[in-house]
Amino acid sequence: MTGMIGTRSASFILALMVAAPAATQEADNVVALRVSDTDRYDPQRSTALAAAEVLYMVGETLVTLDHDLKTVRPGLAERWEVSPDGLTYTFHLRRDVSFCDAKPFTAKAVVGTMDRWLDPDFPGVSKWKAGKVESVKALDDYTVEYRLKQPYSELLYQMTQFNFIIIDPDQATALKDDFGVAAFNGTGPFCFQSWTPRTETVLTRHEAYRWGPAFMTNSGPAKVGRIVWKIVPEEATLAAALQTGEGDVSFAVPPWALAQLQSAPSMQLLRPQAGFRTHYIGMKITRPDLTDRRVREALSLAVDQAAIADAIFFGEAEAAHAYYSKQARDFNPQMNLDAFGYDPERAKSLLDEAGWIAQADGTRMKDGNPLSLVFYGFTSESERQMAEAVQGDLRKIGVELKVELYDPTIVWGKLKTQDFDLYQMSYPYLSAGEAMNLYFLSSNMPTPNRMNWADPKTDQLIDAGNRAITPDARYAAFAEAGAIIHDAVLWKPLVNENLVVVAGPRLKPFKPHGVSGAPLYNGLDLELAK
Amino acid sequence: MNTKASVPHPTKSAGSARSGLFRRLARDPVALVALLFLIVIVAAAVLAPLLAPFDPYDTNLRMRLRPPGGDHLLGTDTQGRDLLTRLLFGARTTLALGFASIMVGSLIGTSIGLAAAFYRRLEGPLMRLVDIMLSFPSILFGLALAAMLGVGMESLVIALGLSTAPPIARVARATATTVMQTEYMDGGRVIGLSDATLIRRYLLRNCAAPIVVYCSLQFGETILLAAALGFLGLGLQPPIAELGSIAAEGRSFIFLAPHVSTAASLLIFTIVLSCNLLGDAFRDLTDPRLLP
């Protein structure tokens, strides 16, 4: 009897020991780790990258973007036509698509999604991405007509972004503010099961899913049964959790930890084919010391961005010499980018030319004032290191930088003010045109056009690029605008950061997707090793 | 040391007691070592601009995180700056912060404590205020204040001073209450001395010794708090060297380059330990009744 109890308790303990790790790693489960959570999972109400990561798995867009981030591919729409005047887009929808609750997907959902988003009373975000919309109508159950008031060359590219994910409008009406919080009914390869804010989001396989985009290896259904998105707020803890197997995959691993993970034989470092995120220093040209272009060029030439890429990003970034990547659509290779290299000697002579004379202690003075600039930035580890590196570089040419780093909760408010000379940031983008629309239009002052770049010619060219009907006309306009803003030296580009996905031994290697900084994309290609 | 007996010249007696204290301190080897160590650190911190082998702000990313040895005795930090230089300047900042904060804290704390003991009507409200301040952990209190006041040396000193003030106020009140019961206080009142004179000439001077001893104990605590705020990023802005923030910047690279965090943490540890040992010795050597 005692022996039996002994055996039983022994096997119980054994079962517990086996079950303990299994509790986090169920057979058909993939655990993705990230640092921060979203405010809600409503594609038309959130700007958070954390929302995009999950929404791409549970919902879909009419058109998708191939791995090169340049070629538009079919999504929920199997084909489309654009009228010669560039004003009317007609989308022909797939007929085999259904939502997670088995309701068929029709043109009604597309019209409902767009109407809700563009309703002036609806607190929707990023509405500009939709262009100047005249109307979105269902011609029949599987045909949607998207009419614009003026041509918008970026429309199809923007439509690949998560803000265009088609929702179930009936559910949105029923749930109101709880939509995307309590539930989300989408057409993606996974279904939204539960969300515990700042802890985890659980997705389960959409069993009926068969309509994955052609550029994914798997067209459906998904190969893993469940995806758990866990929040690990501390970068170092997150890196450690990947090594201990608590998590299977993450793309929030800090650069300094990548070198260490790379040496672990079981860890895989995967990189998307393309992906655009550029770190830069913006210069507020209306500040007294920065009105002189020569001073701005000197600041730009003094900062060694290659050292930042090598040292702070451990090589997981390339030194940037333009405001956006050379691989981005509509990048103009003819632009003069001499002002964005590293040449401290030339920087010094430019300051001399501009009347800033070096004193015995190295500081630069003009009319009795030292060249001292205020710099705003973020408190996160790698951004702090970059700020210090820039500060150190500028000190070498005699420029004092007063660095003020703020927590993400207050920094955005601070960046709306006119109280700083330089600021540091990174931003994701799809194309040169998108970057210009965001940062360099005079109508976007004081933010995100924090440089106060108000140039009618730039405005006119960006507008022409947006209205262009042919790719050539679009390129011509954006290329010229690009040359103007680069010539003015409004930013010092630092690095183009590589998106790196770290996957543990439980996952088979897969090809990450660079869209919107959400490299797991719809999760179709995730597969367990055994 | 007996302040109660020396009615006419209480301060003179306290002074001779202090010199005796230093003589007795010299016989305590642990305290002596702590004292010598602190003297060396303070001297090194004060003379940092003369002693430091490199410029503390001269960055060189391509030389970052070099291990100890060669030109850089203790290696380099995350920006390629000489770590020894950074530590010297860091100790300078941290010690100055600790000293300024303990001065602010003792000024506020002593004022509250003496006022509470002298004016009995104020005792209730003042000491309840101190109780409220004490009910927050000092790190939380310091964090909240530093976040409220914003970045910079002044606001950091105020935040640290305010978080060290409450326990000092308690000690000050306790000693002052004892002194208030002495005859010379009554005598002073009878001959018509003003409140200000009574507090300054008799109350403060007779409470000074235990408060100073207590502050020396708190000094280590304050340095630790200053370093903790620096570690959490609420301290001073870059490129100022501060021991807590040096430890924090090295934390991410603890596997790649353990020397940065280790050296800074060890320095904080030894400074705080020496302060505490010395404070303990002071306490033991003064009248044990002064601190319950």
Chai-1 contact restraints between the chains, C-beta under 6 A:
chainA,res_idxA,chainB,res_idxB,connection_type,confidence,min_distance_angstrom,max_distance_angstrom,comment,restraint_id
A,W256,B,S252,contact,1.0,0.0,6.0,A-B,restraint_1
A,Q260,B,F255,contact,1.0,0.0,6.0,A-B,restraint_2
A,A307,B,L61,contact,1.0,0.0,6.0,A-B,restraint_3
A,A307,B,R62,contact,1.0,0.0,6.0,A-B,restraint_4
A,A311,B,L61,contact,1.0,0.0,6.0,A-B,restraint_5
A,A311,B,R64,contact,1.0,0.0,6.0,A-B,restraint_6
A,T379,B,G233,contact,1.0,0.0,6.0,A-B,restraint_7
A,E381,B,S252,contact,1.0,0.0,6.0,A-B,restraint_8
A,Q385,B,T78,contact,1.0,0.0,6.0,A-B,restraint_9
A,E388,B,Q79,contact,1.0,0.0,6.0,A-B,restraint_10
A,E388,B,P238,contact,1.0,0.0,6.0,A-B,restraint_11
A,A389,B,L61,contact,1.0,0.0,6.0,A-B,restraint_12
A,Q391,B,P239,contact,1.0,0.0,6.0,A-B,restraint_13
A,G392,B,T59,contact,1.0,0.0,6.0,A-B,restraint_14
A,G392,B,Q79,contact,1.0,0.0,6.0,A-B,restraint_15
A,V403,B,Q237,contact,1.0,0.0,6.0,A-B,restraint_16
A,V403,B,P238,contact,1.0,0.0,6.0,A-B,restraint_17
